[in-house]
Amino acid sequence: QLQLVESGGGLVQPGGSLRLSCAASESTFHPMGWFRQAPGKEREGLSCISSSGGSTNYADSVKGRFTISRDNAKNTVYLQMNSLKPDDTGIYYCAAGMVPVTVQSMCVRPSRYDYWGQGTQVTVSS
């Protein structure tokens, strides 16, 4: 079964940047997505990327600040996060599933994904 492991989280000041990584246990041709969950809130879809990396999609809340990418030779997906805000605080998860990447509503829907990592904490605070 496909296993996903996130890394790269931490404490960063507002306006700062972080790059998250998600390493897969094996080669996957699944589209991949990033989600976050803040305390007391539902899991929120942020971005997704096609199996080739040629198509991406973003939630409006992160468009222009976050960039998703993947390196299939390394079985790894990345999320570059810039201009971070305190509202970006939460646990960040990567996921894999057969998602139509070009449809934003599907891209950010947790139920569309079959495999999940354990998450990495991101805290944006001064």
N, CA and C of each residue as an Amber inpcrd file, in Angstrom:
protein
   378
   0.8450000  -1.1840000   0.0000000   0.0000000   0.0000000   0.0000000
   0.8860000   1.2400000   0.0000000   0.4860000   2.2110000  -0.7680000
   1.2490000   3.4430000  -0.8760000   1.3050000   4.1520000   0.4750000
   2.4870000   4.5570000   0.8660000   2.6760000   5.3190000   2.1050000
   3.2760000   6.6710000   1.7720000   2.8190000   7.6990000   2.4930000
   3.2510000   9.0640000   2.2610000   3.7990000   9.6430000   3.5570000
   4.9200000  10.3340000   3.4670000   5.5480000  10.9250000   4.6480000
   5.8750000  12.3880000   4.3520000   5.2690000  13.2780000   5.1380000
   5.5240000  14.7050000   4.9810000   6.7010000  15.1470000   5.8530000
   7.3640000  16.2020000   5.4230000   8.4410000  16.8060000   6.2080000
   8.5710000  18.2740000   5.8130000   9.3340000  19.0140000   6.6150000
   9.6100000  20.4070000   6.2800000   8.8340000  21.4280000   7.0740000
   7.9340000  20.9840000   7.9330000   7.1780000  21.9310000   8.7360000
   8.0410000  22.5680000   9.8130000   7.4720000  23.5590000  10.4830000
   8.2050000  24.2250000  11.5480000   7.5700000  25.5470000  11.9060000
   8.3270000  26.3290000  12.6510000   7.8810000  27.6590000  13.0870000
   8.4980000  28.7020000  12.1600000   7.6820000  29.6020000  11.6550000
   8.1620000  30.6500000  10.7560000   7.4310000  31.9480000  11.0890000
   8.1070000  33.0510000  10.8700000   7.4880000  34.3530000  11.1260000
   6.5620000  34.7520000   9.9800000   5.5740000  35.5790000  10.2800000
   4.7110000  36.0810000   9.2030000   5.5380000  36.7250000   8.0920000
   5.1670000  36.4250000   6.8650000   5.9120000  36.9090000   5.7120000
   7.0150000  35.9780000   5.2570000   7.3000000  34.9560000   6.0590000
   8.3630000  34.0190000   5.7310000   7.9270000  32.9320000   4.7690000
   8.8430000  31.9930000   4.5250000   8.6120000  30.9130000   3.5750000
   8.9960000  29.5650000   4.1810000   8.3580000  28.5290000   3.6670000
   8.7000000  27.1490000   4.0000000   8.4640000  26.3000000   2.7620000
   9.2280000  25.2190000   2.6660000   8.9570000  24.2410000   1.6120000
   8.6830000  22.8990000   2.2740000   7.5130000  22.3680000   2.0170000
   7.1350000  21.0540000   2.5140000   7.4390000  19.9990000   1.4540000
   7.7850000  18.8160000   1.9360000   8.0220000  17.6780000   1.0490000
   7.1180000  16.5290000   1.4320000   6.7580000  15.7390000   0.4670000
   5.9510000  14.5400000   0.6940000   6.5920000  13.4050000  -0.0900000
   7.1830000  12.4660000   0.6320000   7.8670000  11.3450000  -0.0080000
   6.9500000  10.1360000  -0.0590000   6.8100000   9.5670000  -1.2280000
   6.0000000   8.3610000  -1.4020000   6.8800000   7.1240000  -1.2980000
   6.2950000   6.0340000  -0.8010000   7.0500000   4.8000000  -0.5800000
   7.3700000   4.0640000  -1.8760000   6.6990000   4.4420000  -2.9440000
   6.9250000   3.7950000  -4.2240000   6.5070000   4.7660000  -5.3280000
   6.8630000   4.4220000  -6.5310000   6.4440000   5.2540000  -7.6610000
   4.9200000   5.2920000  -7.7170000   4.4030000   6.4750000  -7.9110000
   2.9580000   6.6040000  -8.0150000   2.6010000   7.4740000  -9.2040000
   1.5930000   7.0490000  -9.8970000   1.0720000   7.8330000 -11.0120000
  -0.2300000   8.5130000 -10.6200000  -0.4600000   8.5790000  -9.3230000
  -1.6370000   9.2840000  -8.8340000  -1.4250000  10.7790000  -8.8840000
  -2.4480000  11.5430000  -9.1810000  -2.4120000  12.9510000  -8.8230000
  -2.2380000  13.0710000  -7.3200000  -1.6480000  14.1780000  -6.8960000
  -1.3530000  14.3790000  -5.4900000  -1.9120000  15.7180000  -5.0420000
  -2.2090000  15.8050000  -3.7520000  -2.7420000  17.0550000  -3.2210000
  -2.1550000  17.3900000  -1.8700000  -2.2700000  18.6750000  -1.5010000
  -1.8960000  19.1390000  -0.1720000  -3.1310000  19.7140000   0.5230000
  -3.2300000  19.4020000   1.8020000  -4.3330000  19.8690000   2.6280000
  -3.7690000  20.4260000   3.9330000  -4.5640000  21.1770000   4.6440000
  -4.1740000  21.5860000   5.9850000  -5.4080000  21.5550000   6.8850000
  -5.1160000  21.4160000   8.1720000  -6.1860000  21.4130000   9.1580000
  -5.7560000  22.2440000  10.3570000  -6.4870000  23.3130000  10.5980000
  -6.2420000  24.1620000  11.7550000  -7.0540000  23.6360000  12.9310000
  -6.6350000  23.9350000  14.1510000  -7.3770000  23.4630000  15.3280000
  -8.8370000  23.8850000  15.2690000  -9.7270000  22.9180000  15.4530000
 -11.1460000  23.2050000  15.4840000 -11.7910000  23.4310000  14.1310000
 -11.0280000  23.2420000  13.0710000 -11.5660000  23.4780000  11.7260000
 -11.5000000  22.2100000  10.8870000 -12.2670000  22.2000000   9.8190000
 -12.2540000  21.0640000   8.8980000 -10.9820000  21.0780000   8.0490000
 -10.6610000  19.9260000   7.5370000  -9.5030000  19.8220000   6.6470000
  -9.7970000  20.6020000   5.3630000  -8.8380000  21.4240000   4.9850000
  -8.9960000  22.3310000   3.8530000  -8.0530000  21.9410000   2.7180000
  -8.5940000  21.7800000   1.5240000  -7.7640000  21.4910000   0.3680000
  -7.0580000  22.7310000  -0.1210000  -5.7700000  22.6030000  -0.4480000
  -4.9600000  23.7400000  -0.8510000  -4.5550000  23.6960000  -2.3110000
  -4.1240000  22.5260000  -2.7620000  -3.5630000  22.4510000  -4.1040000
  -3.4880000  21.0030000  -4.5400000  -3.4230000  20.7930000  -5.8470000
  -3.2180000  19.4400000  -6.3650000  -2.4040000  19.5200000  -7.6500000
  -1.8410000  18.3740000  -8.0210000  -0.9770000  18.3080000  -9.1940000
  -1.2110000  16.9890000  -9.9030000  -1.1660000  17.0250000 -11.2160000
  -1.3910000  15.8190000 -12.0050000  -0.2070000  14.8610000 -11.8850000
  -0.3810000  13.6590000 -12.3740000   0.6610000  12.6330000 -12.2650000
   1.9480000  13.0530000 -12.9770000   1.8230000  13.7590000 -14.0650000
   3.0110000  14.2060000 -14.8070000   3.5860000  15.5040000 -14.2560000
   2.7920000  16.2200000 -13.4860000   3.1990000  17.5430000 -13.0060000
   2.8210000  18.6610000 -13.9540000   2.1960000  18.3100000 -15.0610000
   1.8750000  19.3140000 -16.0660000   0.6680000  20.1690000 -15.7540000
  -0.1810000  19.7040000 -14.8540000  -1.3700000  20.4820000 -14.4710000
  -1.4040000  20.6650000 -12.9690000  -1.7840000  21.8600000 -12.5490000
  -1.9080000  22.1550000 -11.1250000  -3.1900000  22.9480000 -10.8880000
  -3.6120000  22.9800000  -9.6420000  -4.7690000  23.7550000  -9.2660000
  -4.5860000  24.2050000  -7.8230000  -5.2350000  25.3270000  -7.4650000
  -5.0470000  25.8980000  -6.1420000  -6.3710000  26.4140000  -5.5830000
  -6.4870000  26.3350000  -4.2690000  -7.5810000  27.0150000  -3.5960000
  -7.3310000  28.5240000  -3.6570000  -8.4020000  29.2810000  -3.6710000
  -8.2630000  30.7360000  -3.7600000  -7.4390000  31.3070000  -2.5990000
  -7.5100000  30.6660000  -1.4570000  -6.8250000  31.1730000  -0.2550000
  -5.3000000  31.1430000  -0.3730000  -4.7650000  30.3280000  -1.2770000
  -3.3070000  30.2170000  -1.3860000  -2.7830000  30.5460000  -2.7720000
  -3.6750000  30.8190000  -3.6960000  -3.2640000  31.1030000  -5.0700000
  -2.3400000  32.3210000  -5.0890000  -1.2160000  32.1870000  -5.7720000
  -0.2420000  33.2680000  -5.8450000   0.7900000  33.2480000  -4.7370000
   0.5500000  32.4740000  -3.6860000   1.5060000  32.3890000  -2.5700000
   2.1480000  31.0140000  -2.4810000   1.3950000  29.9720000  -2.8020000
   1.8780000  28.5970000  -2.7050000   2.0890000  28.0320000  -4.1110000
   3.0930000  27.1600000  -4.2180000   3.3770000  26.4910000  -5.4900000
   3.5980000  25.0050000  -5.2460000   2.8470000  24.1900000  -5.9500000
   3.0010000  22.7320000  -5.8450000   3.8450000  22.2460000  -7.0090000
   4.6710000  21.2420000  -6.7430000   5.4890000  20.6430000  -7.7960000
   5.7740000  19.1950000  -7.4150000   6.2930000  18.4460000  -8.3480000
   6.6440000  17.0510000  -8.0440000   7.8620000  16.6350000  -8.8420000
   8.6100000  15.7090000  -8.2530000   9.7650000  15.1040000  -8.8920000
   9.5210000  13.6050000  -8.8950000   9.0460000  13.0790000  -9.9820000
   8.6860000  11.6710000 -10.0290000   9.9080000  10.7480000  -9.9280000
  11.0590000  11.2410000 -10.2990000  12.2830000  10.4320000 -10.1480000
  12.6000000  10.1990000  -8.6800000  12.1500000  11.1090000  -7.8210000
  12.3810000  10.9940000  -6.3770000  11.1160000  10.5920000  -5.6310000
  10.0260000  10.3530000  -6.3420000   8.7420000   9.9940000  -5.7180000
   8.3420000  11.0370000  -4.6650000   8.5300000  12.2940000  -4.9720000
   8.3250000  13.3610000  -3.9890000   7.5090000  14.4990000  -4.5890000
   6.6130000  15.0140000  -3.7610000   5.8140000  16.1890000  -4.1000000
   6.1750000  17.2960000  -3.1160000   6.1900000  18.5200000  -3.6070000
   6.5970000  19.6530000  -2.7870000   5.4770000  20.6940000  -2.7140000
   5.5160000  21.4860000  -1.6520000   4.6500000  22.6550000  -1.5490000
   5.5200000  23.8100000  -1.0600000   5.8040000  24.7300000  -1.9690000
   6.5360000  25.9330000  -1.6150000   5.5440000  26.9760000  -1.1340000
   5.7460000  27.4540000   0.0890000   4.8150000  28.3900000   0.7020000
   5.5350000  29.7070000   0.9830000   5.0590000  30.7640000   0.3690000
   5.6370000  32.0880000   0.5460000   4.6170000  33.0410000   1.1680000
   5.1070000  34.1580000   1.6560000   4.2340000  35.1890000   2.2490000
   3.2770000  34.5780000   3.2660000   3.8220000  33.7850000   4.1420000
   2.9910000  33.0580000   5.1080000   2.3240000  34.0130000   6.0920000
   1.1070000  33.6240000   6.4840000   0.2960000  34.4060000   7.4120000
  -0.0370000  33.5480000   8.6300000  -0.3910000  34.1640000   9.7460000
  -0.7980000  33.3620000  10.9080000  -1.9560000  32.4090000  10.5880000
  -2.8470000  32.7860000   9.6810000  -3.9590000  31.9060000   9.3010000
  -3.5060000  30.6490000   8.5620000  -2.2630000  30.6200000   8.1360000
  -1.7430000  29.4260000   7.4730000  -1.3110000  28.3570000   8.4710000
  -1.3800000  28.6500000   9.7350000  -1.0030000  27.6980000  10.7800000
  -1.9100000  26.4830000  10.7560000  -1.2980000  25.3050000  10.8850000
  -2.0700000  24.0750000  10.9380000  -1.1960000  22.8700000  10.6640000
  -1.8250000  21.7220000  10.6290000  -1.1310000  20.5040000  10.2420000
  -1.3410000  20.3290000   8.7370000  -0.2460000  20.1280000   8.0310000
  -0.2920000  19.9970000   6.5750000  -0.1370000  18.5230000   6.1870000
  -1.0400000  18.0830000   5.3320000  -1.0740000  16.6990000   4.8840000
  -0.9250000  16.6230000   3.3730000  -0.2450000  15.5880000   2.9140000
  -0.2930000  15.3000000   1.4920000  -1.1610000  14.0590000   1.2840000
  -1.6780000  13.9240000   0.0920000  -2.5920000  12.8340000  -0.2190000
  -2.4700000  12.4600000  -1.6870000  -2.8850000  11.2410000  -1.9860000
  -2.8520000  10.7550000  -3.3630000  -4.2030000  10.1590000  -3.7130000
  -4.6300000  10.3790000  -4.9390000  -5.9010000   9.8320000  -5.3720000
  -6.1510000  10.1520000  -6.8320000  -7.1070000   9.4750000  -7.4160000
  -7.4240000   9.6960000  -8.8240000  -8.3590000  10.8970000  -8.9250000
  -7.7670000  12.0600000  -8.9260000  -8.4910000  13.3280000  -8.8640000
  -8.4080000  14.0500000 -10.2080000  -9.5190000  14.5900000 -10.6900000
  -9.4500000  15.4460000 -11.8820000  -8.8510000  16.8020000 -11.5070000
  -7.5860000  16.9620000 -11.7440000  -6.8430000  18.1200000 -11.2630000
  -7.4010000  19.4340000 -11.7970000  -7.9450000  19.4090000 -12.9860000
  -8.4150000  20.6580000 -13.5900000  -9.7200000  21.1640000 -12.9940000
 -10.3720000  20.3550000 -12.1740000 -11.6320000  20.7510000 -11.5470000
 -11.3340000  21.1290000 -10.0980000 -11.3240000  22.4280000  -9.8130000
 -10.9160000  22.8930000  -8.4920000 -11.7410000  22.2640000  -7.3750000
 -13.0320000  22.1520000  -7.5520000 -13.8870000  21.6090000  -6.4960000
 -13.5330000  20.1700000  -6.1580000 -13.0530000  19.4220000  -7.1270000
 -12.6270000  18.0480000  -6.8960000 -11.2270000  18.0070000  -6.2990000
 -10.3900000  18.8860000  -6.8030000  -8.9870000  18.9440000  -6.3670000
  -8.8850000  19.1550000  -4.8650000  -9.7820000  19.9560000  -4.2910000
  -9.6650000  20.3210000  -2.8800000 -10.6010000  19.5130000  -1.9770000
 -11.2000000  18.4620000  -2.5010000 -12.1510000  17.6720000  -1.7250000
 -11.4560000  16.4590000  -1.1060000 -11.3510000  16.3960000   0.2120000
 -10.6240000  15.2780000   0.8620000 -11.1450000  13.8930000   0.4760000
 -12.4400000  13.7600000   0.2610000 -13.0120000  12.4400000  -0.0170000
 -12.5680000  11.8630000  -1.3560000 -11.9450000  12.6870000  -2.1900000
 -11.4660000  12.2070000  -3.4900000 -10.1300000  11.4810000  -3.3870000
  -9.4980000  11.5400000  -2.2260000  -8.1570000  10.9840000  -2.0660000
  -8.1920000   9.6980000  -1.2630000  -7.3320000   8.7620000  -1.6490000
  -7.3280000   7.4340000  -1.0390000  -6.1890000   7.2130000  -0.0490000
  -5.0850000   7.9280000  -0.2260000  -3.8990000   7.7030000   0.5980000
  -3.4980000   9.0160000   1.2470000  -3.1280000   8.9320000   2.5330000
  -2.8070000  10.1330000   3.3060000  -1.5350000   9.9330000   4.1080000
  -0.7890000  11.0160000   4.2620000   0.3360000  11.0040000   5.1690000
  -0.1150000  11.3510000   6.5830000   0.8500000  11.3900000   7.5020000
   0.5520000  11.6500000   8.9130000   0.5320000  13.1410000   9.2410000
   1.0750000  13.9530000   8.3510000   1.0170000  15.3910000   8.5490000
   2.2870000  15.9670000   9.1460000   2.4850000  17.2660000   8.8920000
   3.5960000  18.0060000   9.4800000   3.0640000  19.3650000   9.9420000
   3.5000000  19.7840000  11.1260000   2.9720000  21.0040000  11.7320000
   3.6580000  22.2370000  11.1510000   2.8490000  23.2150000  10.7880000
   3.3560000  24.5240000  10.3640000   2.7530000  25.5690000  11.2910000
   3.6120000  26.3610000  11.8950000   3.1530000  27.4250000  12.7810000
   3.7140000  28.7500000  12.2870000   2.8300000  29.6930000  12.0220000
   3.2450000  31.0210000  11.5650000   2.9480000  32.0100000  12.6900000
   4.0040000  32.4850000  13.3020000   3.8430000  33.3540000  14.4660000
   5.1010000  34.1780000  14.6730000   4.9040000  35.3800000  15.2090000
   6.0480000  36.2230000  15.5460000   6.4640000  36.0130000  16.9930000
